[in-house]
Amino acid sequence: MIKNLTSIDLFIIDAVKKRREALNITPNKLSVMIGLNRNFIYRIETLEYKEKYTPHQLNEIAKVLDCSIADFYPPRYVEENCIEEYHEIRERRQELNK
C-alpha cells in the first residue's frame, strides 16, 4: 500500500477510531450523526484513501463523541517530520500521475 497520510494524520484517525469504538458507535453511524455520507468515516479509517479529517469535521465529531478536539491530537507532537512526509507523499502522487 502506498503511504497517503502523514504521521499526524494517522495519529488523529486512530484517536477518533479509539474514541468511537469505546462508545460502540459504528463508522457509518458516526458519519450520519455528523451529517456526512454514511461511508465517510469508514473511508478514512481504512487508510486506503487520501481522505483525512478537517478541523471542521473534528469539531463535529468531538461534539458527537462528547470530548475535546484536543483529545484527537498528541499531547505535544509526533516525532516524525510531517512536512517532509507531506512533500514525499505529494511528490509520489505527482510521479504516479505522469
Secondary structure, DSSP 4 states (H G I P E B T S, - for coil): ----S-HHHHHHHHHHHHHHHHTT--HHHHHHHTTS-TTHHHHHHT-SSS----HHHHHHHHHHTTS-GGGGS-SS--SS-HHHHHHHHHHHHHHHT-
